[in-house]
Amino acid sequence: MTNTSQPKFLLGQVVITPNAAQQLDAIAVHEALRRHAAGDWGDICPDDACENELSLKEGFRLLSAYGTGEQRFWIITEANRSVTTVLLPNDY
C-alpha cells in the first residue's frame, strides 16, 4: 500500500548507526523514514502510538518501530526535530 501523506514534521539530519547501516536494507529504511515523518509509527503498542501523537503536538521525542526479527529497527526523532536516528534495538 502506498501512502502519499505529506510529512507531519521535519526529520532534521538523518543518521544511522553503523550496525543498522550494515544490516538493514536501504529501501526498507527509506520507506520507514517516509512513514515515520507521515505519522505512521509502524509496529508499536497503542499506548506508545498515543504518546507519539501527544509528542507530535507538544514537541517531544518521537519513536517508531519497523521490520521484524533480525530486521527490526527503530527510528527516533529528537524533541527539537534536529536529528532523526535509525538504529537497531541492540544499538540503544
All heavy atoms as an XYZ file, in Angstrom:
715
protein
N       0.843     -1.182      0.000
C       0.000      0.000      0.000
C       0.887      1.244      0.000
O       1.792      1.368      0.805
C      -0.887     -0.019      1.232
C      -1.810      1.151      1.315
S      -3.086      0.871      2.537
C      -2.532      1.949      3.809
N       0.644      2.140     -0.872
C       1.413      3.367     -0.965
C       0.691      4.475     -0.228
O      -0.477      4.726     -0.447
C       1.610      3.774     -2.434
O       2.259      2.711     -3.105
C       2.434      5.022     -2.544
N       1.418      5.134      0.638
C       0.868      6.248      1.399
C       1.505      7.523      0.862
O       2.711      7.673      0.893
C       1.183      6.068      2.887
C       0.571      7.141      3.742
O       0.140      8.184      3.261
N       0.539      6.901      5.027
N       0.711      8.426      0.369
C       1.224      9.666     -0.199
C       1.032     10.842      0.751
O       1.058     11.984      0.325
C       0.543      9.955     -1.549
O      -0.862     10.031     -1.343
C       0.870      8.893     -2.572
N       0.852     10.555      2.033
C       0.652     11.615      3.013
C       1.855     12.541      3.066
O       2.993     12.115      2.935
C       0.439     11.021      4.405
O      -0.717     10.254      4.451
N       1.559     13.803      3.289
C       2.612     14.789      3.470
C       3.246     14.583      4.851
O       2.583     14.136      5.786
C       2.019     16.194      3.382
C       1.505     16.542      2.011
C       2.627     16.606      0.990
O       3.683     17.167      1.247
N       2.399     16.012     -0.163
N       4.525     14.917      4.988
C       5.164     14.807      6.304
C       4.452     15.671      7.344
O       3.997     16.772      7.036
C       6.575     15.321      6.054
C       6.793     15.192      4.586
C       5.439     15.369      3.956
N       4.369     15.164      8.569
C       3.764     15.916      9.672
C       4.808     16.708     10.442
O       4.468     17.566     11.246
C       3.042     14.956     10.618
C       1.816     14.325     10.006
C       1.063     13.526     11.032
C      -0.241     13.011     10.435
N      -1.054     12.328     11.427
N       6.089     16.382     10.222
C       7.174     17.078     10.912
C       8.451     16.885     10.108
O       8.536     16.002      9.257
C       7.351     16.556     12.350
C       7.670     15.087     12.421
C       8.985     14.646     12.475
C       6.658     14.140     12.429
C       9.270     13.295     12.534
C       6.932     12.791     12.498
C       8.252     12.367     12.543
N       9.437     17.724     10.394
C      10.738     17.622      9.736
C      11.609     16.608     10.474
O      11.580     16.539     11.710
C      11.428     18.978      9.705
C      10.697     20.069      8.919
C      11.439     21.396      9.050
C      10.547     19.668      7.466
N      12.383     15.858      9.723
C      13.257     14.841     10.312
C      14.578     15.425     10.805
O      15.266     14.809     11.603
C      13.554     13.739      9.294
C      12.365     12.912      8.834
C      12.794     11.957      7.721
C      11.741     12.146      9.988
N      14.940     16.608     10.348
C      16.259     17.150     10.672
C      17.329     16.338      9.963
O      17.093     15.733      8.915
N      18.513     16.282     10.542
C      19.598     15.473      9.978
C      19.280     14.005     10.239
O      19.016     13.619     11.380
C      20.929     15.842     10.615
C      22.081     15.021     10.104
C      23.393     15.330     10.810
O      23.424     16.055     11.796
N      24.459     14.774     10.301
N      19.308     13.188      9.216
C      19.042     11.759      9.369
C      20.380     11.037      9.486
O      21.260     11.199      8.628
C      18.225     11.201      8.185
C      18.034      9.698      8.318
C      16.876     11.905      8.105
N      20.518     10.265     10.567
C      21.726      9.471     10.789
C      21.317      8.025     11.033
O      20.172      7.741     11.415
C      22.558     10.012     11.972
C      23.053     11.421     11.684
C      21.777      9.984     13.265
N      22.254      7.122     10.788
C      22.015      5.700     11.007
C      23.238      5.126     11.710
O      24.378      5.493     11.374
C      21.706      4.981      9.671
C      21.313      3.522      9.896
C      22.841      5.137      8.683
C      20.729      2.835      8.656
N      23.013      4.284     12.681
C      24.141      3.674     13.373
C      24.892      2.762     12.398
O      24.292      2.216     11.466
C      23.687      2.860     14.600
O      22.868      1.772     14.158
C      22.949      3.732     15.609
N      26.188      2.582     12.597
C      26.950      1.691     11.704
C      26.366      0.280     11.653
O      26.301     -0.330     10.581
C      28.357      1.691     12.302
C      28.457      3.001     13.019
C      27.069      3.255     13.569
N      25.938     -0.222     12.790
C      25.344     -1.564     12.866
C      24.085     -1.647     12.010
O      23.902     -2.593     11.232
C      25.044     -1.892     14.328
C      24.690     -3.332     14.557
O      25.142     -4.229     13.853
N      23.889     -3.566     15.577
N      23.216     -0.656     12.117
C      21.983     -0.633     11.330
C      22.290     -0.476      9.845
O      21.675     -1.133      9.002
C      21.062      0.482     11.813
N      23.239      0.372      9.509
C      23.602      0.577      8.106
C      24.103     -0.711      7.467
O      23.841     -0.983      6.296
C      24.656      1.673      7.992
N      24.812     -1.497      8.245
C      25.367     -2.751      7.731
C      24.299     -3.827      7.572
O      24.344     -4.621      6.642
C      26.467     -3.243      8.668
C      27.149     -4.504      8.202
C      28.250     -4.938      9.146
O      28.287     -4.532     10.312
N      29.150     -5.751      8.664
N      23.304     -3.850      8.457
C      22.356     -4.954      8.498
C      21.018     -4.703      7.804
O      20.341     -5.653      7.433
C      22.090     -5.355      9.951
C      23.326     -5.930     10.617
C      23.008     -6.499     11.980
O      21.981     -7.134     12.153
N      23.878     -6.254     12.933
N      20.632     -3.450      7.626
C      19.294     -3.154      7.102
C      19.313     -2.847      5.609
O      20.288     -2.312      5.082
C      18.680     -1.968      7.850
C      18.447     -2.166      9.341
C      17.976     -0.863      9.974
C      17.465     -3.288      9.604
N      18.211     -3.155      4.963
C      18.012     -2.841      3.560
C      17.734     -1.343      3.421
O      16.832     -0.808      4.087
C      16.832     -3.663      3.023
C      16.495     -3.320      1.598
O      17.273     -3.694      0.708
O      15.447     -2.678      1.386
N      18.485     -0.676      2.568
C      18.360      0.771      2.409
C      16.967      1.180      1.946
O      16.445      2.220      2.381
C      19.411      1.286      1.433
N      16.343      0.390      1.102
C      14.996      0.724      0.625
C      13.987      0.644      1.769
O      13.122      1.506      1.905
C      14.589     -0.189     -0.550
C      15.491      0.114     -1.753
C      13.118     -0.019     -0.910
C      15.351     -0.845     -2.905
N      14.120     -0.372      2.618
C      13.227     -0.506      3.779
C      13.401      0.677      4.730
O      12.422      1.197      5.275
C      13.477     -1.822      4.496
N      14.625      1.107      4.930
C      14.893      2.248      5.807
C      14.284      3.519      5.216
O      13.630      4.289      5.924
C      16.404      2.416      6.052
C      16.704      3.736      6.756
C      16.945      1.244      6.858
N      14.475      3.736      3.928
C      13.921      4.924      3.272
C      12.391      4.947      3.401
O      11.805      5.990      3.726
C      14.343      4.942      1.801
C      13.815      6.112      1.050
N      14.305      7.386      1.199
C      12.811      6.201      0.151
C      13.633      8.212      0.423
N      12.725      7.526     -0.221
N      11.750      3.816      3.158
C      10.290      3.726      3.277
C       9.842      3.988      4.718
O       8.861      4.687      4.967
C       9.795      2.364      2.801
C       8.318      2.124      2.987
C       7.414      3.036      2.189
O       7.885      3.745      1.277
O       6.202      3.073      2.487
N      10.564      3.428      5.674
C      10.220      3.631      7.079
C      10.379      5.102      7.475
O       9.561      5.634      8.229
C      11.073      2.735      7.967
N      11.408      5.761      6.987
C      11.580      7.187      7.274
C      10.413      7.996      6.718
O       9.925      8.923      7.372
C      12.907      7.691      6.694
C      14.149      7.292      7.471
C      15.394      7.505      6.619
C      14.244      8.047      8.784
N       9.954      7.653      5.524
C       8.795      8.333      4.939
C       7.564      8.116      5.809
O       6.828      9.054      6.122
C       8.548      7.827      3.512
C       7.419      8.575      2.804
C       6.906      7.835      1.595
N       6.377      6.517      1.926
C       5.206      6.275      2.512
N       4.431      7.270      2.903
N       4.806      5.045      2.752
N       7.356      6.868      6.237
C       6.203      6.546      7.086
C       6.290      7.280      8.421
O       5.293      7.836      8.910
C       6.126      5.039      7.319
C       5.721      4.251      6.096
C       5.802      2.753      6.321
N       4.947      2.325      7.425
C       5.014      1.115      7.973
N       5.860      0.201      7.530
N       4.203      0.813      8.978
N       7.456      7.264      9.030
C       7.681      7.930     10.312
C       7.316      9.415     10.214
O       6.561      9.928     11.039
C       9.152      7.735     10.707
C       9.568      8.394     11.972
N       9.228      7.925     13.224
C      10.354      9.491     12.183
C       9.767      8.708     14.150
N      10.449      9.661     13.541
N       7.831     10.090      9.188
C       7.563     11.518      9.015
C       6.085     11.797      8.760
O       5.592     12.870      9.094
C       8.407     12.073      7.868
N       5.378     10.822      8.203
C       3.948     10.986      7.920
C       3.074     10.642      9.123
O       1.854     10.763      9.062
C       3.555     10.121      6.725
N       3.687     10.208     10.234
C       2.918      9.874     11.426
C       2.444      8.436     11.467
O       1.587      8.092     12.275
N       2.994      7.581     10.626
C       2.729      6.133     10.678
C       3.841      5.549     11.535
O       4.979      5.419     11.087
C       2.753      5.550      9.263
C       2.636      4.028      9.235
O       2.710      3.387     10.308
O       2.486      3.494      8.133
N       3.518      5.220     12.767
C       4.518      4.846     13.763
C       4.952      3.390     13.670
O       5.720      2.924     14.501
C       4.004      5.172     15.159
C       3.439      6.546     15.281
C       2.176      6.878     15.671
C       4.089      7.799     15.003
N       2.004      8.238     15.656
C       3.166      8.833     15.247
C       5.369      8.143     14.559
C       3.476     10.185     15.078
C       5.675      9.485     14.372
C       4.745     10.485     14.639
N       4.458      2.679     12.689
C       4.894      1.297     12.490
C       4.292      0.359     13.517
O       3.131      0.500     13.903
N       5.104     -0.556     13.994
C       4.658     -1.624     14.884
C       4.991     -1.288     16.336
O       5.940     -1.826     16.915
C       5.316     -2.938     14.469
C       4.820     -4.120     15.281
O       3.710     -4.041     15.826
O       5.560     -5.110     15.374
N       4.224     -0.359     16.908
C       4.361     -0.031     18.328
C       3.014     -0.252     19.001
O       1.980     -0.308     18.347
C       4.875      1.415     18.554
C       3.923      2.446     17.967
C       6.280      1.581     17.984
C       4.296      3.888     18.292
N       3.039     -0.378     20.301
C       1.797     -0.626     21.034
C       0.907      0.623     20.993
O       1.398      1.740     20.774
C       2.094     -1.050     22.462
S       2.716      0.261     23.532
N      -0.385      0.447     21.199
C      -1.311      1.589     21.162
C      -0.937      2.710     22.138
O      -1.096      3.891     21.805
C      -2.665      0.969     21.520
C      -2.545     -0.454     21.057
C      -1.112     -0.830     21.334
N      -0.438      2.363     23.315
C      -0.042      3.401     24.279
C       1.100      4.246     23.733
O       1.107      5.474     23.882
C       0.374      2.783     25.614
C      -0.806      2.262     26.418
O      -1.962      2.639     26.119
O      -0.571      1.462     27.347
N       2.088      3.597     23.094
C       3.207      4.341     22.515
C       2.746      5.190     21.330
O       3.237      6.306     21.131
C       4.330      3.396     22.079
C       5.097      2.825     23.259
O       4.974      3.354     24.389
O       5.826      1.833     23.059
N       1.792      4.689     20.553
C       1.248      5.465     19.438
C       0.548      6.720     19.963
O       0.719      7.817     19.405
C       0.294      4.620     18.603
N      -0.208      6.590     21.042
C      -0.865      7.752     21.661
C       0.169      8.734     22.189
O       0.001      9.955     22.055
C      -1.800      7.306     22.781
S      -3.316      6.526     22.197
N       1.229      8.204     22.781
C       2.310      9.059     23.281
C       2.954      9.830     22.134
O       3.259     11.013     22.261
C       3.358      8.225     24.013
C       4.457      9.034     24.649
C       3.989      9.926     25.789
O       2.995      9.600     26.450
O       4.633     10.971     26.010
N       3.145      9.167     20.988
C       3.704      9.853     19.824
C       2.787     10.966     19.333
O       3.259     12.032     18.938
C       3.963      8.868     18.684
C       5.323      8.222     18.760
O       6.173      8.588     19.559
N       5.536      7.234     17.914
N       1.491     10.726     19.345
C       0.555     11.765     18.905
C       0.644     12.983     19.818
O       0.635     14.122     19.353
C      -0.873     11.217     18.836
C      -1.074     10.194     17.737
C      -0.796     10.720     16.336
O      -1.123     11.886     16.041
O      -0.243      9.957     15.522
N       0.725     12.742     21.122
C       0.916     13.840     22.072
C       2.256     14.526     21.823
O       2.343     15.756     21.800
C       0.840     13.326     23.510
C       1.152     14.352     24.596
C       0.102     15.455     24.608
C       1.257     13.680     25.947
N       3.307     13.723     21.630
C       4.647     14.262     21.397
C       4.703     15.091     20.129
O       5.432     16.090     20.067
C       5.658     13.116     21.313
O       5.746     12.449     22.553
N       3.950     14.701     19.130
C       3.890     15.461     17.881
C       3.319     16.855     18.136
O       3.850     17.856     17.648
C       3.038     14.695     16.868
C       3.010     15.205     15.445
C       4.400     15.221     14.826
C       2.073     14.332     14.617
N       2.275     16.926     18.951
C       1.639     18.213     19.260
C       2.471     19.060     20.213
O       2.517     20.278     20.083
C       0.260     17.967     19.884
C      -0.733     17.369     18.929
C      -2.023     17.045     19.634
C      -2.942     16.261     18.705
N      -4.075     15.688     19.413
N       3.109     18.404     21.185
C       3.817     19.119     22.248
C       5.313     19.303     21.985
O       5.993     19.966     22.760
C       3.623     18.387     23.585
C       2.184     18.297     24.023
C       1.563     19.659     24.308
O       2.276     20.575     24.758
O       0.341     19.804     24.083
N       5.827     18.690     20.930
C       7.242     18.855     20.600
C       8.174     17.969     21.389
O       9.298     18.378     21.700
N       7.726     16.750     21.712
C       8.580     15.794     22.422
C       9.189     14.805     21.428
O       8.871     14.807     20.242
C       7.780     15.038     23.483
C       7.117     15.918     24.506
C       5.818     15.651     24.916
C       7.767     17.012     25.063
C       5.184     16.450     25.864
C       7.147     17.815     26.008
C       5.850     17.524     26.409
N      10.030     13.928     21.928
C      10.695     12.911     21.106
C       9.683     11.939     20.505
O       8.678     11.602     21.139
C      11.693     12.149     21.982
C      12.543     11.163     21.232
C      13.525     10.520     22.160
N      12.846      9.433     22.855
C      13.452      8.389     23.368
N      14.757      8.289     23.324
N      12.766      7.449     23.959
N       9.964     11.471     19.287
C       9.097     10.529     18.581
C       9.841      9.220     18.330
O      11.013      9.235     17.962
C       8.670     11.123     17.237
C       7.905     12.440     17.329
C       7.899     13.146     15.990
C       6.489     12.182     17.820
N       9.144      8.097     18.518
C       9.739      6.777     18.322
C       8.821      5.916     17.476
O       7.623      5.821     17.748
C       9.953      6.083     19.676
C      10.294      4.595     19.627
C      11.686      4.371     19.065
C      10.171      3.975     21.004
N       9.399      5.302     16.439
C       8.671      4.344     15.599
C       9.470      3.049     15.535
O      10.681      3.044     15.763
C       8.517      4.890     14.178
O       7.732      6.048     14.157
N       8.785      1.959     15.202
C       9.444      0.657     15.056
C       8.937     -0.014     13.782
O       7.735     -0.003     13.505
C       9.157     -0.223     16.265
N       9.859     -0.593     13.038
C       9.536     -1.229     11.767
C      10.306     -2.534     11.638
O      11.306     -2.751     12.318
C       9.890     -0.306     10.596
C       9.256      1.049     10.700
C       9.937      2.113     11.270
C       7.954      1.255     10.275
C       9.349      3.357     11.397
C       7.353      2.502     10.401
C       8.063      3.544     10.964
O       7.468      4.782     11.098
N       9.864     -3.376     10.722
C      10.547     -4.634     10.454
C      10.248     -5.689     11.504
O       9.542     -5.438     12.485
N      10.789     -6.876     11.268
C      10.590     -7.999     12.190
C      11.899     -8.756     12.364
O      12.802     -8.665     11.527
C       9.519     -8.973     11.665
O       9.939     -9.475     10.395
C       8.156     -8.325     11.542
N      11.967     -9.500     13.438
C      13.123    -10.355     13.690
C      14.437     -9.588     13.656
O      14.555     -8.522     14.245
N      15.401    -10.145     12.941
C      16.719     -9.518     12.825
C      16.664     -8.190     12.071
O      17.590     -7.394     12.159
C      17.688    -10.467     12.113
C      17.992    -11.737     12.879
C      18.800    -11.474     14.131
O      19.751    -10.663     14.071
O      18.474    -12.076     15.180
N      15.591     -7.969     11.333
C      15.438     -6.742     10.556
C      14.588     -5.688     11.265
O      14.213     -4.685     10.675
C      14.829     -7.055      9.179
C      15.709     -7.933      8.324
C      17.029     -7.246      7.996
O      17.048     -6.191      7.394
N      18.126     -7.855      8.401
N      14.282     -5.916     12.542
C      13.511     -4.930     13.304
C      14.419     -3.755     13.642
O      15.562     -3.929     14.059
C      12.958     -5.546     14.579
C      12.079     -4.581     15.364
C      11.188     -5.332     16.319
N      10.399     -4.462     17.141
C       9.255     -3.888     16.770
N       8.793     -4.097     15.559
N       8.578     -3.120     17.590
N      13.883     -2.543     13.448
C      14.673     -1.354     13.767
C      13.767     -0.238     14.256
O      12.553     -0.280     14.075
C      15.507     -0.898     12.558
C      14.718     -0.495     11.337
C      14.458      0.838     11.073
C      14.252     -1.448     10.442
C      13.754      1.222      9.941
C      13.553     -1.075      9.304
C      13.304      0.263      9.051
N      14.397      0.712     14.901
C      13.706      1.866     15.445
C      14.124      3.122     14.703
O      15.235      3.214     14.179
C      14.061      2.066     16.916
C      13.635      0.976     17.827
C      12.698     -0.001     17.597
C      14.141      0.733     19.139
N      12.596     -0.817     18.698
C      13.470     -0.398     19.654
C      15.098      1.351     19.934
C      13.719     -0.904     20.924
C      15.348      0.854     21.194
C      14.659     -0.264     21.682
N      13.229      4.098     14.724
C      13.541      5.450     14.263
C      13.148      6.399     15.385
O      12.019      6.356     15.869
C      12.792      5.806     12.963
C      13.214      4.855     11.835
C      13.056      7.264     12.590
C      12.471      5.080     10.529
N      14.097      7.220     15.789
C      13.866      8.181     16.876
C      14.163      9.581     16.358
O      15.258      9.835     15.845
C      14.762      7.880     18.096
C      14.458      6.491     18.652
C      14.582      8.960     19.163
C      15.416      6.036     19.741
N      13.184     10.472     16.481
C      13.388     11.883     16.159
C      13.428     12.656     17.465
O      12.522     12.528     18.296
C      12.262     12.421     15.247
O      12.276     11.682     14.024
C      12.460     13.905     14.954
N      14.475     13.423     17.628
C      14.665     14.195     18.857
C      13.582     15.263     19.007
O      12.983     15.699     18.023
C      16.050     14.833     18.882
C      17.173     13.822     18.905
C      17.109     12.852     20.071
O      16.720     13.266     21.192
O      17.446     11.672     19.867
N      13.360     15.677     20.228
C      12.298     16.640     20.546
C      12.410     17.929     19.734
O      11.400     18.459     19.280
C      12.306     16.951     22.040
N      13.622     18.410     19.515
C      13.785     19.663     18.775
C      13.799     19.458     17.260
O      14.001     20.411     16.506
C      15.044     20.405     19.230
C      16.321     19.662     18.903
O      16.326     18.609     18.253
N      17.432     20.194     19.373
N      13.567     18.217     16.827
C      13.478     17.836     15.399
C      14.774     18.102     14.636
O      14.783     18.200     13.425
C      12.315     18.529     14.683
C      10.961     18.416     15.385
C      10.473     16.973     15.505
N       9.130     16.932     16.058
C       8.846     16.504     17.283
N       9.787     16.080     18.086
N       7.596     16.480     17.699
N      15.900     18.189     15.355
C      17.177     18.450     14.689
C      17.815     17.191     14.124
O      18.578     17.273     13.156
C      18.154     19.131     15.656
O      18.478     18.244     16.722
N      17.521     16.034     14.718
C      18.153     14.779     14.305
C      17.143     13.640     14.384
O      16.366     13.553     15.335
C      19.359     14.428     15.209
C      19.974     13.086     14.816
C      20.413     15.508     15.167
N      17.186     12.780     13.377
C      16.438     11.523     13.392
C      17.447     10.406     13.233
O      18.278     10.431     12.317
C      15.412     11.490     12.245
O      14.426     12.504     12.493
C      14.716     10.128     12.156
N      17.385      9.430     14.133
C      18.331      8.326     14.143
C      17.630      7.018     13.815
O      16.597      6.706     14.380
C      19.006      8.201     15.528
O      19.599      9.452     15.864
C      20.053      7.109     15.536
N      18.236      6.246     12.909
C      17.796      4.892     12.590
C      18.768      3.959     13.319
O      19.991      4.093     13.189
C      17.854      4.628     11.070
C      17.443      3.185     10.762
C      16.994      5.625     10.316
N      18.213      3.029     14.099
C      19.066      2.138     14.876
C      18.388      0.799     15.105
O      17.170      0.686     15.024
C      19.425      2.785     16.206
C      18.322      3.030     17.229
C      18.921      3.125     18.616
C      17.547      4.286     16.931
N      19.204     -0.179     15.411
C      18.688     -1.479     15.830
C      18.464     -1.422     17.333
O      19.137     -0.666     18.051
C      19.700     -2.581     15.499
C      20.020     -2.753     14.016
C      21.107     -3.804     13.839
C      18.789     -3.122     13.225
N      17.529     -2.218     17.852
C      17.270     -2.191     19.302
C      18.535     -2.411     20.139
O      18.688     -1.782     21.180
C      16.260     -3.308     19.503
C      15.505     -3.346     18.201
C      16.560     -3.062     17.144
N      19.445     -3.268     19.675
C      20.649     -3.509     20.478
C      21.677     -2.391     20.346
O      22.714     -2.419     21.006
C      21.264     -4.877     20.179
C      21.699     -5.040     18.752
O      21.521     -4.154     17.930
N      22.262     -6.182     18.434
N      21.414     -1.379     19.499
C      22.282     -0.198     19.412
C      21.926      0.841     20.471
O      22.673      1.780     20.688
C      22.136      0.483     18.036
C      22.676     -0.338     16.906
O      23.564     -1.187     17.129
O      22.186     -0.146     15.769
N      20.765      0.691     21.100
C      20.270      1.710     22.030
C      21.028      1.690     23.335
O      21.345      0.741     23.909
C      18.773      1.498     22.284
C      18.121      2.633     23.030
C      17.883      3.836     22.398
C      17.751      2.507     24.346
C      17.273      4.887     23.068
C      17.134      3.545     25.028
C      16.909      4.731     24.390
O      16.306      5.781     25.044
